[in-house]
Amino acid sequence: MFINQMENRLGGKLRFSNDIATCFAWPLFVLFLTGCKASSLTPVNTGILIFAFAIISYNIIKSESKDKTGKILAVISIAAIALRTFYVLYTGAEQRQHDMGEFDSDLGNNYHAEYIEYLIENHRLLNENVVQHWQFYHPPLHHIICAGFFSIYRNLAPSMAHNWDALQCLSLVYSLITLVLARRFVELWNLSPKGRIISYLAIAFQPQLIVFAGAINNDPLSVMFAAAALYLTLLWLNDEKKSFLKLMGISVCIGLGMMAKLSAGLIAVPIGFVMLKVFFESSKKARLVWQYAVFLIVCAPLGLWYQVRSYILWKVPLTYVAVPDTVLNLGLVISGVPFWKRFLEFGEGVDYNIIYETLNAAVFDGDYYQEHMLLALIGYALLAAFTVFTITVLANMICCWIKDRSIMNLIMTILVVAEIASYISFCFKYPYTCTMSFRYIVPTLIAGAYYSGRSKEVSPNLLSLITTISVWALALVSFVFHCLIWIKG
């Protein structure tokens, strides 16, 4: 029995290592073959791309269990990777982006594109008050990685020195690693076979995560590290020896997530709860005290050094958030709207309802497709499916609390409450229409996947059925929608 356990552990580690290697190898291959541009596809390299993807698909199928559930999960992974790759190919570096600005343009050092270019050209951080340079207030990990990667890329391929689409290779890497982590979460939750399928399906085709595959801002990287930190936390929680190495991995992931985007630090709320629980239940408290001290010594400097630097140099508050130019964009301002109307008022011309705008952003990410009848119709179906899915997540969470008050349920609830509470506070502190965006609360999808999967065990049959239908509808409509939005350009 011990030998079988060792074989399972080694096999699991090998599969995980293989999955992570694929997350790097496939985007780099796509970059090498196409430059991450659909316009570079020819019949020859399209055939090569399809052949290479067939090999990866075969590898995914072989690595999964051979039962029916394993085969379905493998197909979901293959479809999710294919969709993300296709999205990257038809989406340019300045399409469907947030606060990117324009590459090869002087816009006064205000946007993510200029942040990356400044690091490429100067090899150092901007030594000017970040308050005067909009997106430069963000910590620089994502931008440093982009600058280093693109410098190597254009040295290896001088003719592609201005192919900024190449940076989407990195976004695709982050997106695929997040997908792998989602798959690992499903195994950790010990769900029923049907629950595993619903749980994985709920996150694999979520529109925001597909968009992240081609997003060149710092969101995909910060979400990846937040997901990795939570995953390692659950491993550490289930580890009888409470490995110090895993604890340090959690610390590094939180720190690097915050070094990409400060809001990634919110994942520390459920993680902190787990650490407190372990501490109070442990008989080796002295050992945990020094380990937790090292945890902070590693995590805090990684996550906060840039904010501390900005405070020391220019007295920028540690939690400073840049606001949009309301002089040029007066329509972004939400002023004088009562609290209750931000949640309960719907209708034509209402652009301040947090619930509706967040659901809308989760599906369309700020893009609109009304001028295309086909895309508009599919988009409405997608919005409806995601809305029903969201309602079922909340209903299933309540059912979990009624029937199964497990530690995992508590962790996921804390995750949801922390993210939503911070988000609502953010929406009122910064009353602008652009503040209401699902990309600020993407980690809630982990909890959404968990509660969807648990519906098979704890929810009434009708709710379980509605959950299943909504998840499948969301996945299928999202797949079709993101296969077609390239026609908008």
SVG drawing of the C-alpha trace seen along z (x, -y; Angstrom):
<svg xmlns="http://www.w3.org/2000/svg" viewBox="-36 -69 56 71">
<polyline fill="none" stroke="black" stroke-width="0.4" points="0.0,0.0 2.9,-2.4 4.5,-1.6 1.2,-2.4 0.9,-5.7 4.5,-6.6 3.8,-5.7 0.6,-7.9 2.5,-10.8 5.4,-10.5 3.0,-10.0 1.0,-13.1 4.2,-15.2 5.4,-14.0 2.0,-14.8 2.0,-18.3 5.6,-18.9 4.6,-17.7 1.5,-20.0 3.6,-23.1 6.2,-22.3 3.4,-22.2 2.2,-25.6 5.5,-27.1 6.4,-25.0 3.1,-25.4 2.9,-29.3 6.6,-29.5 5.9,-27.1 2.9,-29.2 5.1,-32.4 7.9,-30.7 5.5,-29.5 3.1,-32.5 4.4,-35.4 1.1,-35.2 -0.6,-36.7 -3.3,-35.0 -2.1,-37.0 1.1,-35.0 -0.7,-31.7 0.0,-29.9 -1.3,-26.5 2.1,-25.0 2.5,-26.4 -1.2,-26.0 -0.8,-22.3 2.3,-22.2 0.3,-24.0 -2.5,-21.5 -0.1,-18.5 1.7,-19.8 -1.6,-20.4 -2.7,-16.9 0.5,-15.6 -0.3,-17.8 -3.9,-16.6 -2.7,-13.0 -0.4,-13.7 -3.3,-15.2 -5.5,-12.2 -2.8,-9.8 -2.1,-11.6 -5.7,-11.6 -7.3,-8.6 -8.8,-6.1 -12.3,-6.2 -15.2,-8.1 -14.7,-11.1 -11.0,-11.4 -11.7,-11.3 -14.3,-14.1 -11.9,-16.2 -9.2,-15.7 -11.5,-16.9 -12.4,-20.0 -8.7,-20.7 -8.0,-20.3 -10.9,-22.5 -9.9,-25.2 -6.3,-25.3 -7.4,-25.4 -9.9,-28.3 -7.2,-30.3 -4.7,-29.8 -7.2,-30.8 -8.2,-33.9 -4.5,-35.0 -4.0,-34.5 -6.9,-36.8 -6.4,-39.4 -3.7,-42.0 -1.6,-43.7 -3.9,-46.7 -7.2,-44.9 -9.5,-44.1 -7.0,-45.4 -7.2,-47.5 -5.2,-50.7 -2.6,-49.6 -2.3,-52.7 -0.3,-52.3 3.1,-50.7 5.7,-52.7 3.9,-56.0 4.7,-58.7 1.7,-59.3 3.6,-60.8 4.5,-57.6 1.0,-56.8 0.0,-53.4 1.1,-49.8 2.6,-49.7 4.8,-52.7 5.7,-51.2 7.1,-48.1 8.8,-50.2 10.4,-52.4 12.0,-49.4 13.2,-48.0 14.9,-51.3 16.2,-52.4 16.8,-49.2 15.5,-50.9 12.4,-52.1 10.9,-55.5 12.4,-58.0 9.4,-60.4 6.4,-60.7 4.2,-57.8 1.0,-59.8 1.8,-61.9 2.1,-58.8 -1.2,-56.9 -0.5,-53.2 3.1,-53.5 1.8,-53.3 1.5,-49.6 4.3,-47.4 6.6,-46.3 6.9,-42.5 4.7,-42.0 6.3,-44.9 9.8,-43.7 9.0,-40.2 7.5,-41.6 10.5,-43.9 13.1,-41.1 11.1,-38.7 10.6,-41.1 14.3,-42.2 15.4,-38.6 12.7,-38.1 13.7,-41.0 17.4,-40.1 16.6,-36.6 14.3,-37.9 15.3,-41.4 12.8,-41.5 10.0,-41.2 11.4,-44.1 8.0,-45.8 5.7,-42.7 4.3,-43.5 1.7,-40.7 4.6,-38.5 3.9,-39.6 0.7,-37.6 2.8,-34.5 3.4,-35.4 -0.3,-36.0 -1.1,-32.6 1.5,-31.0 -0.2,-32.5 -3.6,-31.5 -2.6,-27.9 -0.9,-27.6 -4.1,-29.0 -6.1,-26.3 -3.7,-23.6 -4.2,-24.9 -8.0,-24.8 -7.7,-21.2 -5.6,-20.4 -8.2,-22.2 -10.8,-19.9 -8.8,-16.9 -8.2,-18.4 -11.9,-19.0 -12.7,-15.2 -15.8,-15.8 -18.0,-13.1 -17.2,-12.2 -20.1,-14.4 -19.1,-17.1 -15.5,-17.1 -16.8,-17.7 -19.1,-20.5 -16.5,-22.1 -13.8,-22.1 -16.2,-23.1 -17.4,-26.1 -13.9,-27.7 -12.4,-26.4 -14.6,-28.5 -15.3,-31.5 -15.1,-34.5 -12.8,-36.6 -10.2,-33.8 -10.3,-33.4 -9.8,-37.2 -6.9,-36.9 -5.1,-34.6 -4.5,-37.6 -4.4,-40.4 -1.1,-42.3 -1.8,-44.1 -0.9,-42.7 -4.2,-41.0 -3.4,-37.5 -0.1,-37.2 -1.5,-38.4 -4.5,-36.0 -2.1,-33.1 0.0,-33.8 -3.1,-34.2 -4.5,-30.8 -1.1,-29.2 -0.9,-30.6 -4.3,-29.2 -3.5,-25.8 -0.3,-25.5 -2.2,-26.5 -4.7,-23.6 -1.8,-21.2 -0.1,-22.6 -3.3,-22.2 -3.6,-18.5 0.1,-17.9 0.5,-16.2 4.1,-17.4 3.1,-21.0 6.1,-21.3 8.1,-24.5 8.9,-24.4 5.2,-24.6 4.7,-27.4 7.6,-29.4 6.0,-28.7 2.8,-30.3 4.7,-33.3 6.6,-33.7 3.4,-33.4 1.5,-36.0 4.5,-38.3 5.0,-37.9 1.2,-38.3 1.3,-41.6 4.5,-42.6 2.4,-42.2 -0.7,-43.9 -1.3,-44.9 -4.9,-43.6 -3.6,-40.0 -2.8,-40.3 -6.5,-39.7 -5.9,-36.0 -4.0,-36.3 -7.4,-36.6 -8.5,-32.9 -4.8,-31.9 -4.4,-33.8 -7.5,-32.0 -5.9,-28.6 -2.6,-29.6 -4.4,-30.7 -6.4,-27.5 -3.3,-25.4 -1.5,-27.4 -4.3,-27.0 -4.7,-23.3 -0.9,-22.6 1.0,-21.2 4.2,-22.7 3.3,-26.4 6.9,-27.5 8.0,-26.0 5.1,-27.7 5.9,-31.1 9.4,-31.2 8.1,-29.8 5.3,-32.4 7.9,-35.1 10.0,-33.9 6.8,-33.8 6.3,-37.5 10.0,-38.4 9.8,-36.9 6.3,-37.9 6.1,-41.5 9.2,-42.9 8.3,-41.1 4.8,-42.4 5.3,-45.9 8.7,-47.2 7.5,-49.2 4.8,-50.9 7.3,-51.7 9.6,-53.1 6.9,-55.4 6.0,-56.5 9.6,-57.3 10.3,-59.2 7.0,-60.9 4.7,-60.3 2.4,-58.2 0.0,-56.3 0.6,-52.6 -2.9,-51.8 -2.9,-54.5 -5.1,-53.8 -4.9,-55.9 -8.2,-57.5 -9.3,-58.2 -9.2,-61.6 -12.7,-62.9 -12.1,-66.1 -11.8,-64.2 -14.1,-61.4 -16.9,-63.1 -19.3,-60.2 -17.2,-57.9 -18.2,-59.7 -20.9,-58.3 -22.0,-61.0 -25.0,-61.5 -26.4,-58.0 -27.9,-56.6 -26.4,-53.4 -29.6,-51.3 -29.7,-52.4 -26.2,-51.0 -27.7,-47.6 -31.4,-47.7 -32.1,-50.1 -32.1,-48.6 -33.3,-50.0 -32.4,-52.1 -29.6,-54.6 -28.7,-53.0 -24.9,-52.6 -24.2,-52.6 -25.8,-49.3 -22.9,-47.3 -24.6,-43.9 -25.5,-44.3 -22.3,-46.1 -20.2,-43.4 -22.1,-40.6 -21.9,-42.4 -18.1,-42.9 -17.6,-39.2 -19.0,-38.2 -17.9,-41.1 -15.0,-42.6 -16.1,-46.1 -16.5,-45.3 -19.9,-45.5 -21.2,-43.7 -24.7,-45.1 -23.8,-46.1 -23.4,-42.5 -26.7,-40.7 -25.2,-37.2 -22.7,-38.3 -25.4,-40.2 -27.8,-37.3 -25.1,-34.9 -23.9,-37.5 -27.3,-37.9 -27.4,-34.1 -24.0,-34.1 -25.0,-36.9 -28.1,-35.0 -26.1,-31.8 -23.6,-33.5 -26.3,-35.3 -28.1,-32.0 -24.7,-30.4 -23.9,-33.2 -27.3,-32.7 -26.7,-29.0 -23.3,-29.5 -24.9,-31.6 -27.7,-29.0 -25.2,-26.1 -23.1,-28.0 -26.1,-28.3 -26.8,-24.6 -23.2,-23.8 -23.6,-25.7 -26.8,-23.9 -25.5,-20.4 -21.7,-20.4 -19.9,-22.9 -16.5,-21.6 -13.2,-23.5 -13.1,-23.7 -16.5,-25.3 -15.3,-27.9 -12.2,-28.7 -14.2,-29.2 -16.8,-31.4 -14.1,-33.6 -12.5,-33.9 -15.9,-35.1 -16.7,-37.4 -13.2,-39.0 -13.2,-39.6 -16.8,-40.9 -16.5,-43.1 -13.3,-44.7 -14.8,-45.1 -17.9,-46.9 -15.8,-49.1 -13.7,-49.8 -16.7,-50.7 -17.9,-53.3 -14.5,-54.7 -13.8,-55.2 -17.3,-56.0 -16.5,-55.5 -18.2,-53.3 -14.8,-51.7 -14.4,-50.6 -17.2,-48.0 -15.3,-45.2 -15.3,-41.5 -11.5,-41.4 -11.0,-42.7 -12.7,-39.7 -11.6,-36.8 -10.4,-34.6 -14.1,-34.2 -14.3,-31.8 -12.4,-29.3 -15.1,-29.3 -17.7,-29.3 -16.2,-26.1 -16.1,-24.5 -19.8,-25.2 -20.9,-24.2 -19.2,-20.8 -20.6,-20.4 -24.1,-20.9 -24.1,-17.2 -23.8,-16.2 -25.5,-18.8 -28.1,-20.6 -31.7,-19.6 -32.2,-17.8 -33.8,-20.8 -31.0,-23.2 -28.4,-20.6 -30.0,-20.2 -30.2,-24.0 -26.5,-24.3 -25.6,-21.6 -27.6,-23.2 -26.2,-26.7 -22.6,-25.5 -22.9,-23.5 -24.7,-26.4 -22.1,-28.9 -19.3,-26.7 -20.8,-25.9 -22.0,-29.4 -18.7,-30.9 -16.8,-28.6 -19.0,-29.6 -18.9,-33.3 -15.1,-33.4 -14.7,-31.5 -16.7,-34.2 -15.8,-37.6 -12.8,-37.9 -15.3,-39.0 -15.7,-42.3 -12.0,-43.0"/>
</svg>
